[in-house]
């Protein structure tokens, strides 16, 4: 399966990395690497995320980090919708 990052998800990832890098650039790189690794696992196990709060989506928790990756499967493509910190109130739609 192919992975497509929506612009909002890439923006989220950039914002997370920039925020963490203010205090610790190495930690920022580690967080981004762990998120990217979690996404790569979806290529072989696309249904591994739990059913999403929003109809037609799934949600992947990034192990050891407070991030949730809502995504949807469209044919042979996995669309990463957002990178979401779990301490925040989830939106009504992604």
PDB file of N, CA, C and O in Angstrom:
ATOM      1  N   UNK A   1       0.838  -1.189   0.000  1.00  0.00           N
ATOM      2  CA  UNK A   1       0.000   0.000   0.000  1.00  0.00           C
ATOM      3  C   UNK A   1       0.881   1.250   0.000  1.00  0.00           C
ATOM      4  O   UNK A   1       1.995   1.250   0.523  1.00  0.00           O
ATOM      5  N   UNK A   2       0.358   2.287  -0.589  1.00  0.00           N
ATOM      6  CA  UNK A   2       1.035   3.584  -0.616  1.00  0.00           C
ATOM      7  C   UNK A   2       0.526   4.444   0.543  1.00  0.00           C
ATOM      8  O   UNK A   2      -0.627   4.320   0.956  1.00  0.00           O
ATOM      9  N   UNK A   3       1.380   5.301   1.055  1.00  0.00           N
ATOM     10  CA  UNK A   3       0.994   6.242   2.106  1.00  0.00           C
ATOM     11  C   UNK A   3       1.008   7.651   1.528  1.00  0.00           C
ATOM     12  O   UNK A   3       1.972   8.066   0.885  1.00  0.00           O
ATOM     13  N   UNK A   4      -0.072   8.371   1.769  1.00  0.00           N
ATOM     14  CA  UNK A   4      -0.165   9.771   1.346  1.00  0.00           C
ATOM     15  C   UNK A   4      -0.411  10.616   2.595  1.00  0.00           C
ATOM     16  O   UNK A   4      -1.361  10.384   3.342  1.00  0.00           O
ATOM     17  N   UNK A   5       0.449  11.583   2.803  1.00  0.00           N
ATOM     18  CA  UNK A   5       0.275  12.519   3.908  1.00  0.00           C
ATOM     19  C   UNK A   5      -0.519  13.718   3.403  1.00  0.00           C
ATOM     20  O   UNK A   5      -0.109  14.378   2.449  1.00  0.00           O
ATOM     21  N   UNK A   6      -1.647  14.000   4.036  1.00  0.00           N
ATOM     22  CA  UNK A   6      -2.377  15.216   3.689  1.00  0.00           C
ATOM     23  C   UNK A   6      -1.613  16.428   4.222  1.00  0.00           C
ATOM     24  O   UNK A   6      -0.863  16.329   5.193  1.00  0.00           O
ATOM     25  N   UNK A   7      -1.816  17.552   3.581  1.00  0.00           N
ATOM     26  CA  UNK A   7      -1.096  18.771   3.953  1.00  0.00           C
ATOM     27  C   UNK A   7      -1.259  19.089   5.442  1.00  0.00           C
ATOM     28  O   UNK A   7      -0.293  19.486   6.095  1.00  0.00           O
ATOM     29  N   UNK A   8      -2.464  18.920   5.983  1.00  0.00           N
ATOM     30  CA  UNK A   8      -2.696  19.214   7.402  1.00  0.00           C
ATOM     31  C   UNK A   8      -1.827  18.336   8.293  1.00  0.00           C
ATOM     32  O   UNK A   8      -1.303  18.807   9.302  1.00  0.00           O
ATOM     33  N   UNK A   9      -1.669  17.070   7.935  1.00  0.00           N
ATOM     34  CA  UNK A   9      -0.843  16.158   8.728  1.00  0.00           C
ATOM     35  C   UNK A   9       0.625  16.565   8.671  1.00  0.00           C
ATOM     36  O   UNK A   9       1.315  16.549   9.691  1.00  0.00           O
ATOM     37  N   UNK A  10       1.101  16.929   7.490  1.00  0.00           N
ATOM     38  CA  UNK A  10       2.493  17.381   7.362  1.00  0.00           C
ATOM     39  C   UNK A  10       2.726  18.670   8.144  1.00  0.00           C
ATOM     40  O   UNK A  10       3.776  18.849   8.760  1.00  0.00           O
ATOM     41  N   UNK A  11       1.742  19.564   8.115  1.00  0.00           N
ATOM     42  CA  UNK A  11       1.849  20.796   8.904  1.00  0.00           C
ATOM     43  C   UNK A  11       1.910  20.479  10.391  1.00  0.00           C
ATOM     44  O   UNK A  11       2.706  21.065  11.124  1.00  0.00           O
ATOM     45  N   UNK A  12       1.059  19.540  10.839  1.00  0.00           N
ATOM     46  CA  UNK A  12       1.084  19.130  12.243  1.00  0.00           C
ATOM     47  C   UNK A  12       2.456  18.598  12.627  1.00  0.00           C
ATOM     48  O   UNK A  12       3.003  18.964  13.667  1.00  0.00           O
ATOM     49  N   UNK A  13       3.011  17.733  11.783  1.00  0.00           N
ATOM     50  CA  UNK A  13       4.313  17.134  12.067  1.00  0.00           C
ATOM     51  C   UNK A  13       5.400  18.210  12.137  1.00  0.00           C
ATOM     52  O   UNK A  13       6.253  18.173  13.024  1.00  0.00           O
ATOM     53  N   UNK A  14       5.371  19.149  11.221  1.00  0.00           N
ATOM     54  CA  UNK A  14       6.348  20.249  11.238  1.00  0.00           C
ATOM     55  C   UNK A  14       6.222  21.088  12.509  1.00  0.00           C
ATOM     56  O   UNK A  14       7.229  21.467  13.107  1.00  0.00           O
ATOM     57  N   UNK A  15       4.988  21.376  12.921  1.00  0.00           N
ATOM     58  CA  UNK A  15       4.759  22.185  14.122  1.00  0.00           C
ATOM     59  C   UNK A  15       5.247  21.465  15.372  1.00  0.00           C
ATOM     60  O   UNK A  15       5.855  22.077  16.250  1.00  0.00           O
ATOM     61  N   UNK A  16       4.979  20.169  15.449  1.00  0.00           N
ATOM     62  CA  UNK A  16       5.427  19.367  16.591  1.00  0.00           C
ATOM     63  C   UNK A  16       6.952  19.375  16.663  1.00  0.00           C
ATOM     64  O   UNK A  16       7.530  19.614  17.723  1.00  0.00           O
ATOM     65  N   UNK A  17       7.591  19.115  15.535  1.00  0.00           N
ATOM     66  CA  UNK A  17       9.056  19.073  15.499  1.00  0.00           C
ATOM     67  C   UNK A  17       9.655  20.425  15.884  1.00  0.00           C
ATOM     68  O   UNK A  17      10.617  20.483  16.650  1.00  0.00           O
ATOM     69  N   UNK A  18       9.097  21.497  15.362  1.00  0.00           N
ATOM     70  CA  UNK A  18       9.622  22.832  15.664  1.00  0.00           C
ATOM     71  C   UNK A  18       9.472  23.163  17.148  1.00  0.00           C
ATOM     72  O   UNK A  18      10.379  23.734  17.754  1.00  0.00           O
ATOM     73  N   UNK A  19       8.343  22.810  17.723  1.00  0.00           N
ATOM     74  CA  UNK A  19       8.099  23.092  19.140  1.00  0.00           C
ATOM     75  C   UNK A  19       9.083  22.331  20.026  1.00  0.00           C
ATOM     76  O   UNK A  19       9.692  22.910  20.925  1.00  0.00           O
ATOM     77  N   UNK A  20       9.234  21.044  19.771  1.00  0.00           N
ATOM     78  CA  UNK A  20      10.145  20.231  20.584  1.00  0.00           C
ATOM     79  C   UNK A  20      11.593  20.682  20.380  1.00  0.00           C
ATOM     80  O   UNK A  20      12.377  20.703  21.329  1.00  0.00           O
ATOM     81  N   UNK A  21      11.944  21.040  19.156  1.00  0.00           N
ATOM     82  CA  UNK A  21      13.319  21.444  18.835  1.00  0.00           C
ATOM     83  C   UNK A  21      13.743  22.718  19.562  1.00  0.00           C
ATOM     84  O   UNK A  21      14.938  22.956  19.740  1.00  0.00           O
ATOM     85  N   UNK A  22      12.791  23.533  19.978  1.00  0.00           N
ATOM     86  CA  UNK A  22      13.143  24.735  20.739  1.00  0.00           C
ATOM     87  C   UNK A  22      13.921  24.379  22.000  1.00  0.00           C
ATOM     88  O   UNK A  22      14.826  25.108  22.405  1.00  0.00           O
ATOM     89  N   UNK A  23      13.565  23.262  22.614  1.00  0.00           N
ATOM     90  CA  UNK A  23      14.223  22.811  23.841  1.00  0.00           C
ATOM     91  C   UNK A  23      15.247  21.711  23.595  1.00  0.00           C
ATOM     92  O   UNK A  23      16.271  21.640  24.275  1.00  0.00           O
ATOM     93  N   UNK A  24      14.957  20.840  22.601  1.00  0.00           N
ATOM     94  CA  UNK A  24      15.812  19.672  22.414  1.00  0.00           C
ATOM     95  C   UNK A  24      15.720  19.170  20.970  1.00  0.00           C
ATOM     96  O   UNK A  24      14.838  18.372  20.654  1.00  0.00           O
ATOM     97  N   UNK A  25      16.602  19.620  20.108  1.00  0.00           N
ATOM     98  CA  UNK A  25      16.558  19.200  18.703  1.00  0.00           C
ATOM     99  C   UNK A  25      16.680  17.688  18.505  1.00  0.00           C
ATOM    100  O   UNK A  25      16.062  17.131  17.598  1.00  0.00           O
ATOM    101  N   UNK A  26      17.467  17.026  19.345  1.00  0.00           N
ATOM    102  CA  UNK A  26      17.603  15.572  19.217  1.00  0.00           C
ATOM    103  C   UNK A  26      16.290  14.868  19.541  1.00  0.00           C
ATOM    104  O   UNK A  26      15.917  13.902  18.875  1.00  0.00           O
ATOM    105  N   UNK A  27      15.597  15.351  20.557  1.00  0.00           N
ATOM    106  CA  UNK A  27      14.303  14.763  20.902  1.00  0.00           C
ATOM    107  C   UNK A  27      13.302  14.988  19.777  1.00  0.00           C
ATOM    108  O   UNK A  27      12.493  14.108  19.481  1.00  0.00           O
ATOM    109  N   UNK A  28      13.351  16.147  19.154  1.00  0.00           N
ATOM    110  CA  UNK A  28      12.447  16.429  18.034  1.00  0.00           C
ATOM    111  C   UNK A  28      12.677  15.441  16.901  1.00  0.00           C
ATOM    112  O   UNK A  28      11.722  14.920  16.325  1.00  0.00           O
ATOM    113  N   UNK A  29      13.929  15.186  16.583  1.00  0.00           N
ATOM    114  CA  UNK A  29      14.249  14.225  15.521  1.00  0.00           C
ATOM    115  C   UNK A  29      13.778  12.827  15.891  1.00  0.00           C
ATOM    116  O   UNK A  29      13.296  12.088  15.033  1.00  0.00           O
ATOM    117  N   UNK A  30      13.914  12.456  17.166  1.00  0.00           N
ATOM    118  CA  UNK A  30      13.475  11.139  17.621  1.00  0.00           C
ATOM    119  C   UNK A  30      11.956  10.999  17.509  1.00  0.00           C
ATOM    120  O   UNK A  30      11.458   9.962  17.071  1.00  0.00           O
ATOM    121  N   UNK A  31      11.230  12.029  17.901  1.00  0.00           N
ATOM    122  CA  UNK A  31       9.767  11.982  17.828  1.00  0.00           C
ATOM    123  C   UNK A  31       9.316  11.840  16.375  1.00  0.00           C
ATOM    124  O   UNK A  31       8.453  11.016  16.070  1.00  0.00           O
ATOM    125  N   UNK A  32       9.886  12.627  15.494  1.00  0.00           N
ATOM    126  CA  UNK A  32       9.523  12.535  14.076  1.00  0.00           C
ATOM    127  C   UNK A  32       9.848  11.148  13.536  1.00  0.00           C
ATOM    128  O   UNK A  32       9.050  10.570  12.799  1.00  0.00           O
ATOM    129  N   UNK A  33      11.002  10.610  13.892  1.00  0.00           N
ATOM    130  CA  UNK A  33      11.387   9.270  13.425  1.00  0.00           C
ATOM    131  C   UNK A  33      10.420   8.210  13.930  1.00  0.00           C
ATOM    132  O   UNK A  33      10.072   7.292  13.187  1.00  0.00           O
ATOM    133  N   UNK A  34       9.980   8.319  15.180  1.00  0.00           N
ATOM    134  CA  UNK A  34       9.038   7.335  15.729  1.00  0.00           C
ATOM    135  C   UNK A  34       7.682   7.434  15.044  1.00  0.00           C
ATOM    136  O   UNK A  34       7.046   6.413  14.781  1.00  0.00           O
ATOM    137  N   UNK A  35       7.240   8.638  14.755  1.00  0.00           N
ATOM    138  CA  UNK A  35       5.967   8.814  14.051  1.00  0.00           C
ATOM    139  C   UNK A  35       6.066   8.234  12.643  1.00  0.00           C
ATOM    140  O   UNK A  35       5.162   7.530  12.193  1.00  0.00           O
ATOM    141  N   UNK A  36       7.153   8.527  11.955  1.00  0.00           N
ATOM    142  CA  UNK A  36       7.342   8.003  10.595  1.00  0.00           C
ATOM    143  C   UNK A  36       7.418   6.475  10.601  1.00  0.00           C
ATOM    144  O   UNK A  36       6.899   5.824   9.695  1.00  0.00           O
ATOM    145  N   UNK A  37       8.057   5.909  11.611  1.00  0.00           N
ATOM    146  CA  UNK A  37       8.147   4.453  11.729  1.00  0.00           C
ATOM    147  C   UNK A  37       6.764   3.838  11.924  1.00  0.00           C
ATOM    148  O   UNK A  37       6.449   2.805  11.332  1.00  0.00           O
ATOM    149  N   UNK A  38       5.944   4.472  12.753  1.00  0.00           N
ATOM    150  CA  UNK A  38       4.582   3.978  12.968  1.00  0.00           C
ATOM    151  C   UNK A  38       3.796   3.987  11.663  1.00  0.00           C
ATOM    152  O   UNK A  38       3.046   3.053  11.379  1.00  0.00           O
ATOM    153  N   UNK A  39       3.967   5.032  10.878  1.00  0.00           N
ATOM    154  CA  UNK A  39       3.270   5.130   9.592  1.00  0.00           C
ATOM    155  C   UNK A  39       3.750   4.038   8.641  1.00  0.00           C
ATOM    156  O   UNK A  39       2.945   3.460   7.910  1.00  0.00           O
ATOM    157  N   UNK A  40       5.037   3.752   8.642  1.00  0.00           N
ATOM    158  CA  UNK A  40       5.569   2.703   7.764  1.00  0.00           C
ATOM    159  C   UNK A  40       4.949   1.347   8.090  1.00  0.00           C
ATOM    160  O   UNK A  40       4.736   0.534   7.190  1.00  0.00           O
ATOM    161  N   UNK A  41       4.659   1.097   9.360  1.00  0.00           N
ATOM    162  CA  UNK A  41       4.038  -0.168   9.754  1.00  0.00           C
ATOM    163  C   UNK A  41       2.641  -0.312   9.166  1.00  0.00           C
ATOM    164  O   UNK A  41       2.168  -1.427   8.945  1.00  0.00           O
ATOM    165  N   UNK A  42       1.984   0.809   8.914  1.00  0.00           N
ATOM    166  CA  UNK A  42       0.648   0.755   8.320  1.00  0.00           C
ATOM    167  C   UNK A  42       0.674   0.166   6.914  1.00  0.00           C
ATOM    168  O   UNK A  42      -0.330  -0.379   6.454  1.00  0.00           O
ATOM    169  N   UNK A  43       1.799   0.268   6.233  1.00  0.00           N
ATOM    170  CA  UNK A  43       1.887  -0.276   4.876  1.00  0.00           C
ATOM    171  C   UNK A  43       1.618  -1.776   4.855  1.00  0.00           C
ATOM    172  O   UNK A  43       1.001  -2.285   3.919  1.00  0.00           O
ATOM    173  N   UNK A  44       2.076  -2.479   5.880  1.00  0.00           N
ATOM    174  CA  UNK A  44       1.861  -3.927   5.926  1.00  0.00           C
ATOM    175  C   UNK A  44       0.653  -4.312   6.771  1.00  0.00           C
ATOM    176  O   UNK A  44       0.079  -5.384   6.578  1.00  0.00           O
ATOM    177  N   UNK A  45       0.264  -3.454   7.698  1.00  0.00           N
ATOM    178  CA  UNK A  45      -0.892  -3.732   8.556  1.00  0.00           C
ATOM    179  C   UNK A  45      -1.833  -2.527   8.556  1.00  0.00           C
ATOM    180  O   UNK A  45      -1.967  -1.852   9.577  1.00  0.00           O
ATOM    181  N   UNK A  46      -2.483  -2.250   7.432  1.00  0.00           N
ATOM    182  CA  UNK A  46      -3.282  -1.023   7.324  1.00  0.00           C
ATOM    183  C   UNK A  46      -4.463  -0.936   8.287  1.00  0.00           C
ATOM    184  O   UNK A  46      -4.905   0.166   8.614  1.00  0.00           O
ATOM    185  N   UNK A  47      -4.975  -2.056   8.741  1.00  0.00           N
ATOM    186  CA  UNK A  47      -6.117  -2.022   9.659  1.00  0.00           C
ATOM    187  C   UNK A  47      -5.676  -2.123  11.116  1.00  0.00           C
ATOM    188  O   UNK A  47      -6.498  -2.409  11.986  1.00  0.00           O
ATOM    189  N   UNK A  48      -4.393  -1.893  11.396  1.00  0.00           N
ATOM    190  CA  UNK A  48      -3.892  -2.065  12.759  1.00  0.00           C
ATOM    191  C   UNK A  48      -4.359  -0.971  13.712  1.00  0.00           C
ATOM    192  O   UNK A  48      -4.348  -1.174  14.926  1.00  0.00           O
ATOM    193  N   UNK A  49      -4.764   0.169  13.196  1.00  0.00           N
ATOM    194  CA  UNK A  49      -5.299   1.219  14.054  1.00  0.00           C
ATOM    195  C   UNK A  49      -6.711   0.879  14.499  1.00  0.00           C
ATOM    196  O   UNK A  49      -7.413   0.100  13.854  1.00  0.00           O
ATOM    197  N   UNK A  50      -7.111   1.473  15.607  1.00  0.00           N
ATOM    198  CA  UNK A  50      -8.467   1.235  16.114  1.00  0.00           C
ATOM    199  C   UNK A  50      -9.476   1.971  15.232  1.00  0.00           C
ATOM    200  O   UNK A  50      -9.113   2.911  14.526  1.00  0.00           O
ATOM    201  N   UNK A  51     -10.735   1.549  15.271  1.00  0.00           N
ATOM    202  CA  UNK A  51     -11.758   2.298  14.526  1.00  0.00           C
ATOM    203  C   UNK A  51     -11.781   3.752  15.015  1.00  0.00           C
ATOM    204  O   UNK A  51     -11.702   4.011  16.216  1.00  0.00           O
ATOM    205  N   UNK A  52     -11.889   4.679  14.089  1.00  0.00           N
ATOM    206  CA  UNK A  52     -11.818   6.096  14.426  1.00  0.00           C
ATOM    207  C   UNK A  52     -13.109   6.664  14.980  1.00  0.00           C
ATOM    208  O   UNK A  52     -14.179   6.071  14.841  1.00  0.00           O
ATOM    209  N   UNK A  53     -12.992   7.817  15.606  1.00  0.00           N
ATOM    210  CA  UNK A  53     -14.169   8.529  16.124  1.00  0.00           C
ATOM    211  C   UNK A  53     -15.008   9.081  14.990  1.00  0.00           C
ATOM    212  O   UNK A  53     -16.223   9.237  15.113  1.00  0.00           O
ATOM    213  N   UNK A  54     -14.340   9.375  13.879  1.00  0.00           N
ATOM    214  CA  UNK A  54     -15.012   9.907  12.697  1.00  0.00           C
ATOM    215  C   UNK A  54     -15.258   8.749  11.738  1.00  0.00           C
ATOM    216  O   UNK A  54     -14.347   7.976  11.444  1.00  0.00           O
ATOM    217  N   UNK A  55     -16.467   8.633  11.262  1.00  0.00           N
ATOM    218  CA  UNK A  55     -16.854   7.554  10.364  1.00  0.00           C
ATOM    219  C   UNK A  55     -15.894   7.446   9.183  1.00  0.00           C
ATOM    220  O   UNK A  55     -15.556   8.446   8.549  1.00  0.00           O
ATOM    221  N   UNK A  56     -15.464   6.232   8.899  1.00  0.00           N
ATOM    222  CA  UNK A  56     -14.590   5.992   7.759  1.00  0.00           C
ATOM    223  C   UNK A  56     -13.113   6.184   8.043  1.00  0.00           C
ATOM    224  O   UNK A  56     -12.286   6.118   7.134  1.00  0.00           O
ATOM    225  N   UNK A  57     -12.778   6.424   9.319  1.00  0.00           N
ATOM    226  CA  UNK A  57     -11.369   6.610   9.670  1.00  0.00           C
ATOM    227  C   UNK A  57     -10.919   5.546  10.660  1.00  0.00           C
ATOM    228  O   UNK A  57     -11.727   4.836  11.259  1.00  0.00           O
ATOM    229  N   UNK A  58      -9.607   5.460  10.810  1.00  0.00           N
ATOM    230  CA  UNK A  58      -8.988   4.635  11.831  1.00  0.00           C
ATOM    231  C   UNK A  58      -7.995   5.531  12.557  1.00  0.00           C
ATOM    232  O   UNK A  58      -7.628   6.590  12.048  1.00  0.00           O
ATOM    233  N   UNK A  59      -7.556   5.111  13.751  1.00  0.00           N
ATOM    234  CA  UNK A  59      -6.636   5.914  14.547  1.00  0.00           C
ATOM    235  C   UNK A  59      -5.500   5.040  15.053  1.00  0.00           C
ATOM    236  O   UNK A  59      -5.728   4.019  15.702  1.00  0.00           O
ATOM    237  N   UNK A  60      -4.288   5.445  14.752  1.00  0.00           N
ATOM    238  CA  UNK A  60      -3.103   4.722  15.194  1.00  0.00           C
ATOM    239  C   UNK A  60      -2.445   5.493  16.325  1.00  0.00           C
ATOM    240  O   UNK A  60      -2.070   6.655  16.163  1.00  0.00           O
ATOM    241  N   UNK A  61      -2.306   4.835  17.479  1.00  0.00           N
ATOM    242  CA  UNK A  61      -1.573   5.432  18.588  1.00  0.00           C
ATOM    243  C   UNK A  61      -0.093   5.153  18.380  1.00  0.00           C
ATOM    244  O   UNK A  61       0.288   4.021  18.082  1.00  0.00           O
ATOM    245  N   UNK A  62       0.736   6.162  18.533  1.00  0.00           N
ATOM    246  CA  UNK A  62       2.178   5.991  18.387  1.00  0.00           C
ATOM    247  C   UNK A  62       2.709   5.492  19.729  1.00  0.00           C
ATOM    248  O   UNK A  62       2.651   6.208  20.729  1.00  0.00           O
ATOM    249  N   UNK A  63       3.218   4.281  19.749  1.00  0.00           N
ATOM    250  CA  UNK A  63       3.682   3.642  20.976  1.00  0.00           C
ATOM    251  C   UNK A  63       4.731   4.500  21.683  1.00  0.00           C
ATOM    252  O   UNK A  63       5.720   4.922  21.084  1.00  0.00           O
ATOM    253  N   UNK A  64       4.491   4.742  22.964  1.00  0.00           N
ATOM    254  CA  UNK A  64       5.443   5.480  23.780  1.00  0.00           C
ATOM    255  C   UNK A  64       5.398   6.988  23.629  1.00  0.00           C
ATOM    256  O   UNK A  64       6.168   7.697  24.276  1.00  0.00           O
ATOM    257  N   UNK A  65       4.516   7.483  22.791  1.00  0.00           N
ATOM    258  CA  UNK A  65       4.384   8.927  22.582  1.00  0.00           C
ATOM    259  C   UNK A  65       2.912   9.322  22.683  1.00  0.00           C
ATOM    260  O   UNK A  65       2.034   8.497  22.429  1.00  0.00           O
ATOM    261  N   UNK A  66       2.633  10.564  23.050  1.00  0.00           N
ATOM    262  CA  UNK A  66       1.238  10.996  23.182  1.00  0.00           C
ATOM    263  C   UNK A  66       0.635  11.499  21.868  1.00  0.00           C
ATOM    264  O   UNK A  66      -0.012  12.545  21.830  1.00  0.00           O
ATOM    265  N   UNK A  67       0.859  10.738  20.793  1.00  0.00           N
ATOM    266  CA  UNK A  67       0.356  11.170  19.492  1.00  0.00           C
ATOM    267  C   UNK A  67      -0.550  10.120  18.877  1.00  0.00           C
ATOM    268  O   UNK A  67      -0.331   8.916  19.005  1.00  0.00           O
ATOM    269  N   UNK A  68      -1.562  10.616  18.215  1.00  0.00           N
ATOM    270  CA  UNK A  68      -2.563   9.812  17.539  1.00  0.00           C
ATOM    271  C   UNK A  68      -2.534  10.206  16.066  1.00  0.00           C
ATOM    272  O   UNK A  68      -2.481  11.389  15.728  1.00  0.00           O
ATOM    273  N   UNK A  69      -2.570   9.201  15.198  1.00  0.00           N
ATOM    274  CA  UNK A  69      -2.563   9.452  13.761  1.00  0.00           C
ATOM    275  C   UNK A  69      -3.883   8.987  13.168  1.00  0.00           C
ATOM    276  O   UNK A  69      -4.034   7.798  12.886  1.00  0.00           O
ATOM    277  N   UNK A  70      -4.836   9.876  12.970  1.00  0.00           N
ATOM    278  CA  UNK A  70      -6.051   9.478  12.275  1.00  0.00           C
ATOM    279  C   UNK A  70      -5.730   9.279  10.793  1.00  0.00           C
ATOM    280  O   UNK A  70      -4.991  10.057  10.191  1.00  0.00           O
ATOM    281  N   UNK A  71      -6.300   8.224  10.226  1.00  0.00           N
ATOM    282  CA  UNK A  71      -6.055   7.932   8.813  1.00  0.00           C
ATOM    283  C   UNK A  71      -7.265   7.250   8.218  1.00  0.00           C
ATOM    284  O   UNK A  71      -8.158   6.790   8.930  1.00  0.00           O
ATOM    285  N   UNK A  72      -7.279   7.193   6.896  1.00  0.00           N
ATOM    286  CA  UNK A  72      -8.331   6.457   6.203  1.00  0.00           C
ATOM    287  C   UNK A  72      -7.679   5.658   5.084  1.00  0.00           C
ATOM    288  O   UNK A  72      -6.611   6.000   4.577  1.00  0.00           O
ATOM    289  N   UNK A  73      -8.355   4.597   4.726  1.00  0.00           N
ATOM    290  CA  UNK A  73      -7.877   3.730   3.652  1.00  0.00           C
ATOM    291  C   UNK A  73      -8.783   3.959   2.458  1.00  0.00           C
ATOM    292  O   UNK A  73     -10.004   3.833   2.549  1.00  0.00           O
ATOM    293  N   UNK A  74      -8.169   4.295   1.344  1.00  0.00           N
ATOM    294  CA  UNK A  74      -8.904   4.503   0.090  1.00  0.00           C
ATOM    295  C   UNK A  74      -8.246   3.647  -0.975  1.00  0.00           C
ATOM    296  O   UNK A  74      -7.189   3.991  -1.503  1.00  0.00           O
ATOM    297  N   UNK A  75      -8.882   2.530  -1.282  1.00  0.00           N
ATOM    298  CA  UNK A  75      -8.306   1.617  -2.262  1.00  0.00           C
ATOM    299  C   UNK A  75      -6.985   1.081  -1.761  1.00  0.00           C
ATOM    300  O   UNK A  75      -6.932   0.457  -0.701  1.00  0.00           O
ATOM    301  N   UNK A  76      -5.923   1.313  -2.499  1.00  0.00           N
ATOM    302  CA  UNK A  76      -4.585   0.862  -2.118  1.00  0.00           C
ATOM    303  C   UNK A  76      -3.752   1.989  -1.506  1.00  0.00           C
ATOM    304  O   UNK A  76      -2.522   1.934  -1.505  1.00  0.00           O
ATOM    305  N   UNK A  77      -4.434   3.009  -0.985  1.00  0.00           N
ATOM    306  CA  UNK A  77      -3.730   4.157  -0.418  1.00  0.00           C
ATOM    307  C   UNK A  77      -4.184   4.416   1.014  1.00  0.00           C
ATOM    308  O   UNK A  77      -5.375   4.372   1.326  1.00  0.00           O
ATOM    309  N   UNK A  78      -3.215   4.686   1.869  1.00  0.00           N
ATOM    310  CA  UNK A  78      -3.477   5.084   3.248  1.00  0.00           C
ATOM    311  C   UNK A  78      -3.252   6.587   3.314  1.00  0.00           C
ATOM    312  O   UNK A  78      -2.173   7.072   2.974  1.00  0.00           O
ATOM    313  N   UNK A  79      -4.260   7.321   3.749  1.00  0.00           N
ATOM    314  CA  UNK A  79      -4.146   8.774   3.857  1.00  0.00           C
ATOM    315  C   UNK A  79      -4.005   9.168   5.325  1.00  0.00           C
ATOM    316  O   UNK A  79      -4.905   8.934   6.132  1.00  0.00           O
ATOM    317  N   UNK A  80      -2.868   9.764   5.656  1.00  0.00           N
ATOM    318  CA  UNK A  80      -2.641  10.259   7.012  1.00  0.00           C
ATOM    319  C   UNK A  80      -3.306  11.631   7.090  1.00  0.00           C
ATOM    320  O   UNK A  80      -2.925  12.560   6.379  1.00  0.00           O
ATOM    321  N   UNK A  81      -4.304  11.743   7.963  1.00  0.00           N
ATOM    322  CA  UNK A  81      -5.121  12.954   8.013  1.00  0.00           C
ATOM    323  C   UNK A  81      -4.536  14.033   8.916  1.00  0.00           C
ATOM    324  O   UNK A  81      -4.577  15.218   8.585  1.00  0.00           O
ATOM    325  N   UNK A  82      -3.993  13.618  10.055  1.00  0.00           N
ATOM    326  CA  UNK A  82      -3.447  14.551  11.042  1.00  0.00           C
ATOM    327  C   UNK A  82      -2.413  13.835  11.901  1.00  0.00           C
ATOM    328  O   UNK A  82      -2.313  12.608  11.892  1.00  0.00           O
ATOM    329  N   UNK A  83      -1.654  14.620  12.635  1.00  0.00           N
ATOM    330  CA  UNK A  83      -0.836  14.127  13.744  1.00  0.00           C
ATOM    331  C   UNK A  83      -1.353  14.909  14.938  1.00  0.00           C
ATOM    332  O   UNK A  83      -1.232  16.132  14.994  1.00  0.00           O
ATOM    333  N   UNK A  84      -1.928  14.194  15.887  1.00  0.00           N
ATOM    334  CA  UNK A  84      -2.736  14.825  16.924  1.00  0.00           C
ATOM    335  C   UNK A  84      -2.202  14.469  18.307  1.00  0.00           C
ATOM    336  O   UNK A  84      -2.007  13.292  18.608  1.00  0.00           O
ATOM    337  N   UNK A  85      -1.964  15.471  19.152  1.00  0.00           N
ATOM    338  CA  UNK A  85      -1.525  15.229  20.533  1.00  0.00           C
ATOM    339  C   UNK A  85      -2.739  14.792  21.347  1.00  0.00           C
ATOM    340  O   UNK A  85      -3.794  15.423  21.292  1.00  0.00           O
ATOM    341  N   UNK A  86      -2.581  13.715  22.097  1.00  0.00           N
ATOM    342  CA  UNK A  86      -3.725  13.126  22.800  1.00  0.00           C
ATOM    343  C   UNK A  86      -4.237  13.976  23.966  1.00  0.00           C
ATOM    344  O   UNK A  86      -5.321  13.706  24.484  1.00  0.00           O
ATOM    345  N   UNK A  87      -3.490  14.988  24.386  1.00  0.00           N
ATOM    346  CA  UNK A  87      -3.976  15.840  25.477  1.00  0.00           C
ATOM    347  C   UNK A  87      -4.986  16.876  24.983  1.00  0.00           C
ATOM    348  O   UNK A  87      -5.640  17.544  25.783  1.00  0.00           O
ATOM    349  N   UNK A  88      -5.105  17.001  23.687  1.00  0.00           N
ATOM    350  CA  UNK A  88      -6.028  17.990  23.112  1.00  0.00           C
ATOM    351  C   UNK A  88      -7.414  17.393  22.895  1.00  0.00           C
ATOM    352  O   UNK A  88      -7.581  16.178  22.793  1.00  0.00           O
ATOM    353  N   UNK A  89      -8.384  18.265  22.828  1.00  0.00           N
ATOM    354  CA  UNK A  89      -9.753  17.852  22.519  1.00  0.00           C
ATOM    355  C   UNK A  89      -9.830  17.523  21.030  1.00  0.00           C
ATOM    356  O   UNK A  89      -9.501  18.369  20.199  1.00  0.00           O
ATOM    357  N   UNK A  90     -10.259  16.309  20.679  1.00  0.00           N
ATOM    358  CA  UNK A  90     -10.328  15.977  19.246  1.00  0.00           C
ATOM    359  C   UNK A  90     -11.408  16.787  18.527  1.00  0.00           C
ATOM    360  O   UNK A  90     -12.456  17.082  19.102  1.00  0.00           O
ATOM    361  N   UNK A  91     -11.149  17.140  17.282  1.00  0.00           N
ATOM    362  CA  UNK A  91     -12.146  17.893  16.509  1.00  0.00           C
ATOM    363  C   UNK A  91     -13.295  16.992  16.064  1.00  0.00           C
ATOM    364  O   UNK A  91     -13.205  15.767  16.149  1.00  0.00           O
ATOM    365  N   UNK A  92     -14.354  17.600  15.600  1.00  0.00           N
ATOM    366  CA  UNK A  92     -15.513  16.834  15.122  1.00  0.00           C
ATOM    367  C   UNK A  92     -15.199  16.095  13.830  1.00  0.00           C
ATOM    368  O   UNK A  92     -15.810  15.069  13.529  1.00  0.00           O
ATOM    369  N   UNK A  93     -14.255  16.615  13.073  1.00  0.00           N
ATOM    370  CA  UNK A  93     -13.837  15.950  11.828  1.00  0.00           C
ATOM    371  C   UNK A  93     -12.353  16.218  11.614  1.00  0.00           C
ATOM    372  O   UNK A  93     -11.802  17.191  12.130  1.00  0.00           O
ATOM    373  N   UNK A  94     -11.723  15.350  10.854  1.00  0.00           N
ATOM    374  CA  UNK A  94     -10.283  15.502  10.601  1.00  0.00           C
ATOM    375  C   UNK A  94     -10.101  16.262   9.326  1.00  0.00           C
ATOM    376  O   UNK A  94      -8.969  16.510   8.911  1.00  0.00           O
TER     377      UNK A  94
END
